[in-house]
Amino acid sequence: MKKQLLSISLFALLLSGAPAYASASTSAHVQSEPNTVFVEQQKQAQSFTKYYYLTPGQLSPKEAIYLKKGQELRIRANGSFANYTVYNAQNKQIWSGTTGIIIKADEDGYHYVQFQAPYSYQDQNVIVATYTIQ
């Protein structure tokens, strides 16, 4: 029962649609893991982890991640089925798939990431996505 309440609470937070920003701060919506980057690289790389709980056929809200020109966004997703789509600053699809990806920003602006749970699953789909900006 406690797990179900926790799951519903986290799901409600995800539905709020608040954009995720690459920052060192943590909140209930974006939870950061300890940085494993060397001290010299801490100014260059920022990482944060997001958890998605999706029912069959459900789309996650689009996560807005701001990138400056030349920055790289690395996405690594783990879960029962981690299918996602990446959109550029003009909201045009630039990639879709299930494997990790590195996106390099051509200009300053937001990039958007959206996950989708397959209809073929009967249980809740849990996805853990790690975003790294360099």
Sequence and secondary structure as in RCSB ss.txt:
>XXXX:A:sequence
MKKQLLSISLFALLLSGAPAYASASTSAHVQSEPNTVFVEQQKQAQSFTKYYYLTPGQLSPKEAIYLKKGQELRI
RANGSFANYTVYNAQNKQIWSGTTGIIIKADEDGYHYVQFQAPYSYQDQNVIVATYTIQ
>XXXX:A:secstr
 HHHHHHHHHHHHHHT       S   SSSB     S GGGTTT EEEEEEEEE TT B   EEEEE TT EEEE
EEEES  EEEEE TTS EEEEESS EEEE SSSEEEEEEEE  TT  S EEEEEEEEE 
